[in-house]
Each structure stands twice: as structure tokens, then as C-alpha cells.
Amino acid sequence: MKKIFFITLLLSFISTAQAVDAFKITWQDLEGKMAPFHNPFDELSDEQLYNLSIYGRISEIEKFAPDKVTDAMREEAAAAKAKLIAEKVDIEYLFEQRLLLIEKRQAAALVTNDLLANREIEMSGFMLALEFDNGLVTEFLLVPTMGACSHKPVPPANQIIYVKAQKAIEAGSPYMPIKVTGKLRITPQAKDLYLVDGQKKIEMAYTLEDTIVEPFIATR
């Protein structure tokens, strides 16, 4: 009996130690470090941004579908361009920078936090099931916001975690709020997500293995 008691006690200590070792993180912690870059659009006023968007949008339509551009639209674009030139806004430079900013933001979305690799972590988010088996889920995506990937834009790859649960979970509702504890791996990959309005290929940077999944209860 003493032997059984000590084994039980030891197992409880191990379980407690594992729980204590789990590093509590937030979604921001998943973002890797990247050299800051200058955004010239931050220097523009709201009116300048509006005029730039009007001129840019109509110019793009003119380029690819000129038959859809009306005389009123051309006049609107010309007026917007004239205002920008009068305020010494370098339109061509900003259009070039826009493409560079898109590239930099795409690169930033893939940067991971290497300090979290192979660590036991704990965090909260929303479950987005990849597939169901009689209402049960064993593999799913953990996303930072309700509606991400379907009703809202797809988050950056470093803001999506592919989760493998220890045991099947009954998904009570789409985007169920949960807390997860498991070993975090840096594993860039893509998964097909089947939605009502079609299929999407979702890129993710992390995997959480052997995961304990619990309902998330917000505390005040």
C-alpha cells in the first residue's frame, strides 16, 4: 500500500510540475522579430489617402478594363491627382512603395519566434475544426479571433496554430473559445479548409502536439 501511495504521489508531483512548466503566452508572443521598416503612407493626411485611393483605383480599372471607366470617373481621378500634385505628394513613389510594403508585410507574417520552439506553452484562442468525426474533433486550427478564415480575413501564418489534441473534443459551436496546453513546434505548412462557400488553403507556421484542450473561461 505504501508503494502504491508513493507512486501516486510521485505522479501527482510530475503532473503538477508539467502544469507549472507550461509557459503562458499571447498571440503577440508568436510574432517573430523583424527589422522595422518605414511606411510613407503614415505621413499622409486622411484626405490625401482618400485622393490617392481614388486615383489609384480608377487608374487600375482604366488599365485593365477601360470600357468600365466613365467620363465622371475620369474627372474624379483627374481632380484627385491634381490635389495630390498641388500638395507635393509623389504619387509614383508611393505606388512603388505600396508594392514593397506588401512584400515586407508578407515576409513579416512568416517570421516566427524561435525562442518558443519545442517549449510547453499555454494559451487561449478559438477552435476552427478541419474536419469532424461524429461531432468530435482531434485536429483543428487555433486562431486569434472569432470568424477568422471564414467570415473574416485569414490571419498571418504566424498567427495560426495547427493543433493535435490528446483526445477527441466535442465541438459545441463553431469558433469555440478554448485554452490549450502542449508542445509548440515551428512547422510551416498549409492545410485545406472546407467552408460553406468553398475551399481555402490556409498557411500556418506552428504546430501544437499532444495538446490538452479545455474550455476557455475569461477572468476579470
C-alpha positions as protocol buffer text, in pm:
chain_id: "A"
residue {
  index: 1
  type: MET
  ca { x: 0 y: 0 z: 0 }
}
residue {
  index: 2
  type: LYS
  ca { x: 286 y: 238 z: 85 }
}
residue {
  index: 3
  type: LYS
  ca { x: 443 y: 169 z: -252 }
}
residue {
  index: 4
  type: ILE
  ca { x: 118 y: 250 z: -436 }
}
residue {
  index: 5
  type: PHE
  ca { x: 78 y: 565 z: -228 }
}
residue {
  index: 6
  type: PHE
  ca { x: 427 y: 691 z: -312 }
}
residue {
  index: 7
  type: ILE
  ca { x: 382 y: 613 z: -684 }
}
residue {
  index: 8
  type: THR
  ca { x: 52 y: 803 z: -686 }
}
residue {
  index: 9
  type: LEU
  ca { x: 214 y: 1092 z: -501 }
}
residue {
  index: 10
  type: LEU
  ca { x: 507 y: 1096 z: -744 }
}
residue {
  index: 11
  type: LEU
  ca { x: 275 y: 1101 z: -1045 }
}
residue {
  index: 12
  type: SER
  ca { x: 82 y: 1391 z: -896 }
}
residue {
  index: 13
  type: PHE
  ca { x: 408 y: 1581 z: -847 }
}
residue {
  index: 14
  type: ILE
  ca { x: 508 y: 1514 z: -1209 }
}
residue {
  index: 15
  type: SER
  ca { x: 166 y: 1627 z: -1332 }
}
residue {
  index: 16
  type: THR
  ca { x: 190 y: 1943 z: -1123 }
}
residue {
  index: 17
  type: ALA
  ca { x: 542 y: 2013 z: -1246 }
}
residue {
  index: 18
  type: GLN
  ca { x: 431 y: 1977 z: -1608 }
}
residue {
  index: 19
  type: ALA
  ca { x: 147 y: 2220 z: -1549 }
}
residue {
  index: 20
  type: VAL
  ca { x: 380 y: 2470 z: -1384 }
}
residue {
  index: 21
  type: ASP
  ca { x: 635 y: 2438 z: -1666 }
}
residue {
  index: 22
  type: ALA
  ca { x: 380 y: 2541 z: -1929 }
}
residue {
  index: 23
  type: PHE
  ca { x: 478 y: 2888 z: -2045 }
}
residue {
  index: 24
  type: LYS
  ca { x: 174 y: 3117 z: -2072 }
}
residue {
  index: 25
  type: ILE
  ca { x: 189 y: 3317 z: -2394 }
}
residue {
  index: 26
  type: THR
  ca { x: -27 y: 3551 z: -2601 }
}
residue {
  index: 27
  type: TRP
  ca { x: -73 y: 3576 z: -2977 }
}
residue {
  index: 28
  type: GLN
  ca { x: 170 y: 3864 z: -2988 }
}
residue {
  index: 29
  type: ASP
  ca { x: 442 y: 3635 z: -2850 }
}
residue {
  index: 30
  type: LEU
  ca { x: 417 y: 3422 z: -3164 }
}
residue {
  index: 31
  type: GLU
  ca { x: 531 y: 3707 z: -3385 }
}
residue {
  index: 32
  type: GLY
  ca { x: 900 y: 3692 z: -3469 }
}
residue {
  index: 33
  type: LYS
  ca { x: 1131 y: 3991 z: -3464 }
}
residue {
  index: 34
  type: MET
  ca { x: 1183 y: 4178 z: -3787 }
}
residue {
  index: 35
  type: ALA
  ca { x: 1371 y: 4497 z: -3862 }
}
residue {
  index: 36
  type: PRO
  ca { x: 1129 y: 4792 z: -3857 }
}
residue {
  index: 37
  type: PHE
  ca { x: 1050 y: 4946 z: -4193 }
}
residue {
  index: 38
  type: HIS
  ca { x: 937 y: 5294 z: -4292 }
}
residue {
  index: 39
  type: ASN
  ca { x: 576 y: 5339 z: -4404 }
}
residue {
  index: 40
  type: PRO
  ca { x: 545 y: 5664 z: -4605 }
}
residue {
  index: 41
  type: PHE
  ca { x: 165 y: 5635 z: -4601 }
}
residue {
  index: 42
  type: ASP
  ca { x: 169 y: 5719 z: -4231 }
}
residue {
  index: 43
  type: GLU
  ca { x: 279 y: 6071 z: -4326 }
}
residue {
  index: 44
  type: LEU
  ca { x: -31 y: 6138 z: -4539 }
}
residue {
  index: 45
  type: SER
  ca { x: -348 y: 6303 z: -4416 }
}
residue {
  index: 46
  type: ASP
  ca { x: -684 y: 6124 z: -4437 }
}
residue {
  index: 47
  type: GLU
  ca { x: -781 y: 6340 z: -4735 }
}
residue {
  index: 48
  type: GLN
  ca { x: -456 y: 6261 z: -4915 }
}
residue {
  index: 49
  type: LEU
  ca { x: -502 y: 5889 z: -4855 }
}
residue {
  index: 50
  type: TYR
  ca { x: -856 y: 5916 z: -4990 }
}
residue {
  index: 51
  type: ASN
  ca { x: -746 y: 6101 z: -5304 }
}
residue {
  index: 52
  type: LEU
  ca { x: -462 y: 5855 z: -5358 }
}
residue {
  index: 53
  type: SER
  ca { x: -701 y: 5560 z: -5330 }
}
residue {
  index: 54
  type: ILE
  ca { x: -949 y: 5723 z: -5574 }
}
residue {
  index: 55
  type: TYR
  ca { x: -679 y: 5794 z: -5830 }
}
residue {
  index: 56
  type: GLY
  ca { x: -517 y: 5453 z: -5787 }
}
residue {
  index: 57
  type: ARG
  ca { x: -843 y: 5256 z: -5810 }
}
residue {
  index: 58
  type: ILE
  ca { x: -968 y: 5433 z: -6123 }
}
residue {
  index: 59
  type: SER
  ca { x: -623 y: 5412 z: -6286 }
}
residue {
  index: 60
  type: GLU
  ca { x: -621 y: 5035 z: -6229 }
}
residue {
  index: 61
  type: ILE
  ca { x: -966 y: 4996 z: -6384 }
}
residue {
  index: 62
  type: GLU
  ca { x: -858 y: 5215 z: -6676 }
}
residue {
  index: 63
  type: LYS
  ca { x: -558 y: 4987 z: -6730 }
}
residue {
  index: 64
  type: PHE
  ca { x: -735 y: 4650 z: -6721 }
}
residue {
  index: 65
  type: ALA
  ca { x: -1098 y: 4731 z: -6811 }
}
residue {
  index: 66
  type: PRO
  ca { x: -1113 y: 5073 z: -6980 }
}
residue {
  index: 67
  type: ASP
  ca { x: -1467 y: 5012 z: -7107 }
}
residue {
  index: 68
  type: LYS
  ca { x: -1588 y: 5023 z: -6746 }
}
residue {
  index: 69
  type: VAL
  ca { x: -1449 y: 5370 z: -6677 }
}
residue {
  index: 70
  type: THR
  ca { x: -1699 y: 5652 z: -6725 }
}
residue {
  index: 71
  type: ASP
  ca { x: -1622 y: 6015 z: -6801 }
}
residue {
  index: 72
  type: ALA
  ca { x: -1733 y: 6104 z: -6446 }
}
residue {
  index: 73
  type: MET
  ca { x: -1480 y: 5857 z: -6305 }
}
residue {
  index: 74
  type: ARG
  ca { x: -1201 y: 6003 z: -6520 }
}
residue {
  index: 75
  type: GLU
  ca { x: -1287 y: 6352 z: -6398 }
}
residue {
  index: 76
  type: GLU
  ca { x: -1286 y: 6231 z: -6037 }
}
residue {
  index: 77
  type: ALA
  ca { x: -944 y: 6067 z: -6083 }
}
residue {
  index: 78
  type: ALA
  ca { x: -803 y: 6378 z: -6250 }
}
residue {
  index: 79
  type: ALA
  ca { x: -929 y: 6601 z: -5968 }
}
residue {
  index: 80
  type: ALA
  ca { x: -780 y: 6370 z: -5704 }
}
residue {
  index: 81
  type: LYS
  ca { x: -445 y: 6365 z: -5889 }
}
residue {
  index: 82
  type: ALA
  ca { x: -441 y: 6744 z: -5921 }
}
residue {
  index: 83
  type: LYS
  ca { x: -496 y: 6788 z: -5546 }
}
residue {
  index: 84
  type: LEU
  ca { x: -213 y: 6548 z: -5467 }
}
residue {
  index: 85
  type: ILE
  ca { x: 28 y: 6721 z: -5705 }
}
residue {
  index: 86
  type: ALA
  ca { x: -65 y: 7060 z: -5561 }
}
residue {
  index: 87
  type: GLU
  ca { x: 24 y: 6928 z: -5214 }
}
residue {
  index: 88
  type: LYS
  ca { x: 357 y: 6792 z: -5348 }
}
residue {
  index: 89
  type: VAL
  ca { x: 262 y: 6427 z: -5293 }
}
residue {
  index: 90
  type: ASP
  ca { x: 487 y: 6198 z: -5501 }
}
residue {
  index: 91
  type: ILE
  ca { x: 223 y: 5963 z: -5644 }
}
residue {
  index: 92
  type: GLU
  ca { x: 454 y: 5733 z: -5841 }
}
residue {
  index: 93
  type: TYR
  ca { x: 690 y: 5694 z: -5545 }
}
residue {
  index: 94
  type: LEU
  ca { x: 401 y: 5596 z: -5317 }
}
residue {
  index: 95
  type: PHE
  ca { x: 270 y: 5340 z: -5567 }
}
residue {
  index: 96
  type: GLU
  ca { x: 618 y: 5183 z: -5580 }
}
residue {
  index: 97
  type: GLN
  ca { x: 641 y: 5181 z: -5201 }
}
residue {
  index: 98
  type: ARG
  ca { x: 299 y: 5018 z: -5176 }
}
residue {
  index: 99
  type: LEU
  ca { x: 431 y: 4709 z: -5356 }
}
residue {
  index: 100
  type: LEU
  ca { x: 739 y: 4700 z: -5134 }
}
residue {
  index: 101
  type: LEU
  ca { x: 525 y: 4732 z: -4821 }
}
residue {
  index: 102
  type: ILE
  ca { x: 309 y: 4439 z: -4933 }
}
residue {
  index: 103
  type: GLU
  ca { x: 623 y: 4226 z: -4975 }
}
residue {
  index: 104
  type: LYS
  ca { x: 756 y: 4328 z: -4633 }
}
residue {
  index: 105
  type: ARG
  ca { x: 425 y: 4258 z: -4460 }
}
residue {
  index: 106
  type: GLN
  ca { x: 403 y: 3918 z: -4628 }
}
residue {
  index: 107
  type: ALA
  ca { x: 755 y: 3841 z: -4507 }
}
residue {
  index: 108
  type: ALA
  ca { x: 669 y: 3960 z: -4154 }
}
residue {
  index: 109
  type: ALA
  ca { x: 369 y: 3725 z: -4149 }
}
residue {
  index: 110
  type: LEU
  ca { x: 604 y: 3427 z: -4181 }
}
residue {
  index: 111
  type: VAL
  ca { x: 855 y: 3530 z: -3913 }
}
residue {
  index: 112
  type: THR
  ca { x: 828 y: 3304 z: -3609 }
}
residue {
  index: 113
  type: ASN
  ca { x: 952 y: 3334 z: -3253 }
}
residue {
  index: 114
  type: ASP
  ca { x: 1234 y: 3078 z: -3234 }
}
residue {
  index: 115
  type: LEU
  ca { x: 1255 y: 3119 z: -2855 }
}
residue {
  index: 116
  type: LEU
  ca { x: 924 y: 2930 z: -2826 }
}
residue {
  index: 117
  type: ALA
  ca { x: 1034 y: 2630 z: -3034 }
}
residue {
  index: 118
  type: ASN
  ca { x: 981 y: 2296 z: -2857 }
}
residue {
  index: 119
  type: ARG
  ca { x: 853 y: 2464 z: -2540 }
}
residue {
  index: 120
  type: GLU
  ca { x: 550 y: 2357 z: -2340 }
}
residue {
  index: 121
  type: ILE
  ca { x: 311 y: 2651 z: -2376 }
}
residue {
  index: 122
  type: GLU
  ca { x: -36 y: 2752 z: -2264 }
}
residue {
  index: 123
  type: MET
  ca { x: -258 y: 2999 z: -2448 }
}
residue {
  index: 124
  type: SER
  ca { x: -618 y: 3072 z: -2543 }
}
residue {
  index: 125
  type: GLY
  ca { x: -791 y: 3121 z: -2876 }
}
residue {
  index: 126
  type: PHE
  ca { x: -1072 y: 2990 z: -3093 }
}
residue {
  index: 127
  type: MET
  ca { x: -1105 y: 2638 z: -3233 }
}
residue {
  index: 128
  type: LEU
  ca { x: -1164 y: 2609 z: -3608 }
}
residue {
  index: 129
  type: ALA
  ca { x: -1217 y: 2242 z: -3689 }
}
residue {
  index: 130
  type: LEU
  ca { x: -1058 y: 2099 z: -4002 }
}
residue {
  index: 131
  type: GLU
  ca { x: -1298 y: 1804 z: -4004 }
}
residue {
  index: 132
  type: PHE
  ca { x: -1550 y: 1629 z: -3781 }
}
residue {
  index: 133
  type: ASP
  ca { x: -1595 y: 1264 z: -3692 }
}
residue {
  index: 134
  type: ASN
  ca { x: -1943 y: 1216 z: -3542 }
}
residue {
  index: 135
  type: GLY
  ca { x: -1923 y: 1563 z: -3393 }
}
residue {
  index: 136
  type: LEU
  ca { x: -1579 y: 1504 z: -3244 }
}
residue {
  index: 137
  type: VAL
  ca { x: -1259 y: 1687 z: -3336 }
}
residue {
  index: 138
  type: THR
  ca { x: -900 y: 1575 z: -3287 }
}
residue {
  index: 139
  type: GLU
  ca { x: -720 y: 1816 z: -3523 }
}
residue {
  index: 140
  type: PHE
  ca { x: -806 y: 2181 z: -3566 }
}
residue {
  index: 141
  type: LEU
  ca { x: -670 y: 2530 z: -3621 }
}
residue {
  index: 142
  type: LEU
  ca { x: -629 y: 2764 z: -3327 }
}
residue {
  index: 143
  type: VAL
  ca { x: -696 y: 3120 z: -3441 }
}
residue {
  index: 144
  type: PRO
  ca { x: -684 y: 3452 z: -3253 }
}
residue {
  index: 145
  type: THR
  ca { x: -1029 y: 3589 z: -3341 }
}
residue {
  index: 146
  type: MET
  ca { x: -1380 y: 3456 z: -3385 }
}
residue {
  index: 147
  type: GLY
  ca { x: -1464 y: 3424 z: -3754 }
}
residue {
  index: 148
  type: ALA
  ca { x: -1102 y: 3417 z: -3873 }
}
residue {
  index: 149
  type: CYS
  ca { x: -1050 y: 3237 z: -4207 }
}
residue {
  index: 150
  type: SER
  ca { x: -1422 y: 3226 z: -4294 }
}
residue {
  index: 151
  type: HIS
  ca { x: -1619 y: 3539 z: -4205 }
}
residue {
  index: 152
  type: LYS
  ca { x: -1304 y: 3745 z: -4155 }
}
residue {
  index: 153
  type: PRO
  ca { x: -968 y: 3760 z: -4339 }
}
residue {
  index: 154
  type: VAL
  ca { x: -717 y: 3481 z: -4290 }
}
residue {
  index: 155
  type: PRO
  ca { x: -466 y: 3573 z: -4016 }
}
residue {
  index: 156
  type: PRO
  ca { x: -91 y: 3572 z: -4093 }
}
residue {
  index: 157
  type: ALA
  ca { x: 76 y: 3231 z: -4085 }
}
residue {
  index: 158
  type: ASN
  ca { x: 247 y: 3312 z: -3754 }
}
residue {
  index: 159
  type: GLN
  ca { x: -98 y: 3371 z: -3603 }
}
residue {
  index: 160
  type: ILE
  ca { x: -237 y: 3025 z: -3680 }
}
residue {
  index: 161
  type: ILE
  ca { x: -153 y: 2705 z: -3493 }
}
residue {
  index: 162
  type: TYR
  ca { x: -228 y: 2355 z: -3620 }
}
residue {
  index: 163
  type: VAL
  ca { x: -336 y: 2160 z: -3310 }
}
residue {
  index: 164
  type: LYS
  ca { x: -331 y: 1784 z: -3248 }
}
residue {
  index: 165
  type: ALA
  ca { x: -536 y: 1705 z: -2937 }
}
residue {
  index: 166
  type: GLN
  ca { x: -457 y: 1428 z: -2688 }
}
residue {
  index: 167
  type: LYS
  ca { x: -818 y: 1309 z: -2712 }
}
residue {
  index: 168
  type: ALA
  ca { x: -1120 y: 1389 z: -2925 }
}
residue {
  index: 169
  type: ILE
  ca { x: -1314 y: 1702 z: -2826 }
}
residue {
  index: 170
  type: GLU
  ca { x: -1682 y: 1765 z: -2878 }
}
residue {
  index: 171
  type: ALA
  ca { x: -1704 y: 2093 z: -3068 }
}
residue {
  index: 172
  type: GLY
  ca { x: -2000 y: 2268 z: -2909 }
}
residue {
  index: 173
  type: SER
  ca { x: -2006 y: 2551 z: -3163 }
}
residue {
  index: 174
  type: PRO
  ca { x: -1801 y: 2696 z: -3447 }
}
residue {
  index: 175
  type: TYR
  ca { x: -1513 y: 2904 z: -3314 }
}
residue {
  index: 176
  type: MET
  ca { x: -1544 y: 2764 z: -2964 }
}
residue {
  index: 177
  type: PRO
  ca { x: -1322 y: 2956 z: -2716 }
}
residue {
  index: 178
  type: ILE
  ca { x: -1065 y: 2721 z: -2567 }
}
residue {
  index: 179
  type: LYS
  ca { x: -741 y: 2703 z: -2371 }
}
residue {
  index: 180
  type: VAL
  ca { x: -466 y: 2476 z: -2498 }
}
residue {
  index: 181
  type: THR
  ca { x: -153 y: 2333 z: -2339 }
}
residue {
  index: 182
  type: GLY
  ca { x: 106 y: 2145 z: -2542 }
}
residue {
  index: 183
  type: LYS
  ca { x: 448 y: 2140 z: -2703 }
}
residue {
  index: 184
  type: LEU
  ca { x: 490 y: 2409 z: -2967 }
}
residue {
  index: 185
  type: ARG
  ca { x: 676 y: 2325 z: -3288 }
}
residue {
  index: 186
  type: ILE
  ca { x: 776 y: 2558 z: -3571 }
}
residue {
  index: 187
  type: THR
  ca { x: 641 y: 2373 z: -3874 }
}
residue {
  index: 188
  type: PRO
  ca { x: 545 y: 2594 z: -4172 }
}
residue {
  index: 189
  type: GLN
  ca { x: 277 y: 2411 z: -4372 }
}
residue {
  index: 190
  type: ALA
  ca { x: -57 y: 2453 z: -4549 }
}
residue {
  index: 191
  type: LYS
  ca { x: -390 y: 2279 z: -4490 }
}
residue {
  index: 192
  type: ASP
  ca { x: -713 y: 2274 z: -4688 }
}
residue {
  index: 193
  type: LEU
  ca { x: -1007 y: 2422 z: -4502 }
}
residue {
  index: 194
  type: TYR
  ca { x: -1353 y: 2334 z: -4634 }
}
residue {
  index: 195
  type: LEU
  ca { x: -1614 y: 2604 z: -4579 }
}
residue {
  index: 196
  type: VAL
  ca { x: -1973 y: 2659 z: -4686 }
}
residue {
  index: 197
  type: ASP
  ca { x: -1863 y: 2899 z: -4961 }
}
residue {
  index: 198
  type: GLY
  ca { x: -1576 y: 2682 z: -5086 }
}
residue {
  index: 199
  type: GLN
  ca { x: -1226 y: 2561 z: -5007 }
}
residue {
  index: 200
  type: LYS
  ca { x: -931 y: 2763 z: -4880 }
}
residue {
  index: 201
  type: LYS
  ca { x: -565 y: 2670 z: -4844 }
}
residue {
  index: 202
  type: ILE
  ca { x: -453 y: 2805 z: -4507 }
}
residue {
  index: 203
  type: GLU
  ca { x: -85 y: 2863 z: -4430 }
}
residue {
  index: 204
  type: MET
  ca { x: 31 y: 2819 z: -4072 }
}
residue {
  index: 205
  type: ALA
  ca { x: 370 y: 2845 z: -3903 }
}
residue {
  index: 206
  type: TYR
  ca { x: 320 y: 2645 z: -3583 }
}
residue {
  index: 207
  type: THR
  ca { x: 201 y: 2305 z: -3463 }
}
residue {
  index: 208
  type: LEU
  ca { x: 94 y: 2217 z: -3110 }
}
residue {
  index: 209
  type: GLU
  ca { x: 142 y: 1849 z: -3026 }
}
residue {
  index: 210
  type: ASP
  ca { x: -8 y: 1619 z: -2763 }
}
residue {
  index: 211
  type: THR
  ca { x: -238 y: 1904 z: -2666 }
}
residue {
  index: 212
  type: ILE
  ca { x: -465 y: 1930 z: -2365 }
}
residue {
  index: 213
  type: VAL
  ca { x: -777 y: 2122 z: -2468 }
}
residue {
  index: 214
  type: GLU
  ca { x: -1003 y: 2290 z: -2213 }
}
residue {
  index: 215
  type: PRO
  ca { x: -1293 y: 2537 z: -2236 }
}
residue {
  index: 216
  type: PHE
  ca { x: -1171 y: 2893 z: -2201 }
}
residue {
  index: 217
  type: ILE
  ca { x: -1327 y: 3087 z: -1917 }
}
residue {
  index: 218
  type: ALA
  ca { x: -1242 y: 3457 z: -1916 }
}
residue {
  index: 219
  type: THR
  ca { x: -1144 y: 3600 z: -1577 }
}
residue {
  index: 220
  type: ARG
  ca { x: -1192 y: 3960 z: -1472 }
}
